[in-house]
Amino acid sequence: MNPDTFGLIFGLGFTALLLIVGFVAGSIAESRHYTSIRSREQALVKLPALTFETLPAGWSVERSGLVAGSVVVSPDYFKRFLAGLRSLIGGRLRAYESLLDRARREAVLRMKEDARKRGFTAIANARLETSAIVSSRRDGKGISGVEVLAYGTGLVVPELAARRSAAG
């Protein structure tokens, strides 16, 4: 076997190995993150994060304040590779959809955790902001991460607190 053929085979094998390692490691990390998200969502299910700007009739507010949660996530090597291939022909980037879903859910959870830590019983006017950060390529066309910011107005609503304690 000549050196050029060996170099080509080695290069392709190394690229395939990186893709496989990226796929396995990314799948494991994503699975663990989703498990964490589901358990934390269950623990915070009774703390409502609502998008309305006007409070329902019968709600009185004792105290309010800004609550927020943000997260920055980066796609793994495998997802970047798949997205790069998909961008050649256009269409939906399914590889990034789960990344954005996890980021959105994590940001909302962090906002709810901030609200709970500060004693709020509800969040009104909840909003999400998303932005791509840090170009991963010199031409500025790639992204190396996405930030999702969840924010809203934390409220202490005595009616909600009383209902929760009555329900056990």
C-alpha positions as CSV (number, residue, x, y, z in Angstrom):
1,M,0.0,0.0,0.0
2,N,1.4,3.4,-1.0
3,P,1.7,6.2,1.6
4,D,-1.0,8.4,-0.1
5,T,-3.6,5.6,0.0
6,F,-2.7,4.9,3.7
7,G,-3.0,8.6,4.5
8,L,-6.4,8.7,2.8
9,I,-7.7,5.6,4.6
10,F,-6.4,6.9,7.9
11,G,-8.0,10.3,7.4
12,L,-11.4,8.8,6.5
13,G,-11.2,6.3,9.4
14,F,-10.3,9.1,11.9
15,T,-13.2,11.3,10.6
16,A,-15.5,8.3,11.0
17,L,-14.3,7.6,14.5
18,L,-14.8,11.3,15.5
19,L,-18.4,11.1,14.1
20,I,-19.1,7.9,16.0
21,V,-17.6,9.2,19.2
22,G,-19.5,12.5,18.8
23,F,-22.8,10.6,18.1
24,V,-22.4,8.3,21.2
25,A,-21.2,11.0,23.6
26,G,-23.8,13.5,22.3
27,S,-26.6,10.9,22.7
28,I,-25.6,10.0,26.2
29,A,-25.3,13.7,27.3
30,E,-28.6,14.5,25.7
31,S,-30.4,11.6,27.4
32,R,-29.0,12.6,30.8
33,H,-30.0,16.2,30.3
34,Y,-33.5,15.2,29.3
35,T,-33.8,13.0,32.4
36,S,-32.7,15.9,34.6
37,I,-35.1,18.2,32.9
38,R,-38.1,15.9,33.3
39,S,-37.5,15.4,37.0
40,R,-37.0,19.1,37.7
41,E,-40.1,20.0,35.6
42,Q,-42.1,17.6,37.8
43,A,-40.7,19.2,41.0
44,L,-41.7,22.7,39.7
45,V,-45.0,21.8,38.0
46,K,-47.0,23.7,40.7
47,L,-45.2,27.0,40.0
48,P,-47.0,28.4,37.0
49,A,-45.1,30.4,34.4
50,L,-47.8,32.2,32.4
51,T,-47.5,34.5,29.4
52,F,-50.4,36.8,30.2
53,E,-49.8,40.4,31.1
54,T,-53.0,41.0,33.0
55,L,-53.6,39.0,36.2
56,P,-56.8,36.9,36.5
57,A,-59.6,38.3,38.6
58,G,-59.2,37.3,42.2
59,W,-55.4,37.3,42.3
60,S,-53.9,39.8,44.7
61,V,-50.2,40.4,44.6
62,E,-48.2,40.9,47.8
63,R,-44.8,41.2,46.1
64,S,-43.2,41.1,42.7
65,G,-39.8,41.1,41.0
66,L,-37.9,40.2,37.9
67,V,-37.0,36.5,37.6
68,A,-34.7,35.1,34.9
69,G,-32.9,32.0,33.8
70,S,-30.5,31.5,30.9
71,V,-28.5,28.7,29.4
72,V,-25.9,28.5,26.6
73,V,-25.7,25.2,24.8
74,S,-23.5,24.1,22.0
75,P,-24.2,21.4,19.4
76,D,-21.9,18.4,19.5
77,Y,-19.6,17.5,16.6
78,F,-22.0,15.0,15.1
79,K,-24.9,17.5,15.0
80,R,-22.7,20.1,13.5
81,F,-21.6,17.6,10.8
82,L,-25.3,16.7,10.0
83,A,-26.3,20.3,9.9
84,G,-23.5,21.1,7.6
85,L,-24.6,18.3,5.2
86,R,-28.2,19.4,5.4
87,S,-27.3,23.0,4.7
88,L,-25.9,21.9,1.3
89,I,-29.4,20.9,0.1
90,G,-31.6,23.0,2.5
91,G,-34.5,22.0,4.6
92,R,-35.2,21.3,8.3
93,L,-32.3,20.9,10.7
94,R,-33.7,18.2,12.9
95,A,-30.3,17.8,14.5
96,Y,-30.6,21.2,16.1
97,E,-34.3,20.9,17.1
98,S,-33.6,18.8,20.2
99,L,-30.8,21.1,21.2
100,L,-33.1,24.1,21.1
101,D,-35.8,22.2,22.9
102,R,-33.4,21.3,25.7
103,A,-32.1,24.9,25.9
104,R,-35.7,26.4,26.1
105,R,-36.8,23.9,28.7
106,E,-33.6,24.4,30.8
107,A,-33.9,28.3,30.6
108,V,-37.6,28.1,31.8
109,L,-36.6,25.7,34.6
110,R,-33.8,28.0,35.7
111,M,-36.3,30.9,35.7
112,K,-38.7,28.9,37.8
113,E,-35.9,27.9,40.2
114,D,-35.0,31.5,40.6
115,A,-38.6,32.4,41.4
116,R,-38.9,29.5,43.9
117,K,-35.6,30.5,45.6
118,R,-36.9,34.1,46.0
119,G,-40.3,32.9,47.4
120,F,-42.5,33.7,44.4
121,T,-45.6,31.6,43.8
122,A,-46.2,32.4,40.1
123,I,-44.5,34.0,37.1
124,A,-46.5,36.3,34.9
125,N,-45.6,37.8,31.5
126,A,-43.0,35.0,30.9
127,R,-40.9,35.6,27.8
128,L,-38.1,33.8,25.9
129,E,-35.2,35.3,23.9
130,T,-32.9,33.3,21.8
131,S,-29.6,34.3,20.2
132,A,-26.8,32.6,18.4
133,I,-23.4,33.3,19.9
134,V,-19.7,33.0,18.9
135,S,-19.0,32.1,15.3
136,S,-17.3,28.8,15.0
137,R,-16.0,29.6,11.6
138,R,-13.8,32.4,10.3
139,D,-16.4,33.4,7.7
140,G,-18.9,34.1,10.5
141,K,-21.6,31.7,9.1
142,G,-21.4,29.0,11.7
143,I,-22.5,29.1,15.3
144,S,-20.9,27.4,18.2
145,G,-23.7,27.9,20.7
146,V,-27.1,29.3,21.3
147,E,-28.3,31.2,24.3
148,V,-31.9,31.1,25.5
149,L,-33.0,33.6,28.1
150,A,-36.3,33.1,30.0
151,Y,-37.6,36.0,32.1
152,G,-40.8,37.2,33.6
153,T,-42.3,38.9,36.6
154,G,-42.2,36.7,39.8
155,L,-45.3,37.2,42.0
156,V,-46.3,36.3,45.5
157,V,-50.0,35.4,45.1
158,P,-51.5,34.4,48.5
159,E,-54.4,32.6,46.8
160,L,-52.0,30.2,45.0
161,A,-49.9,29.6,48.2
162,A,-53.1,28.8,50.1
163,R,-54.3,26.4,47.4
164,R,-51.0,24.6,47.3
165,S,-50.8,24.1,51.1
166,A,-54.4,22.9,51.2
167,A,-53.7,20.4,48.4
168,G,-50.7,19.0,50.4
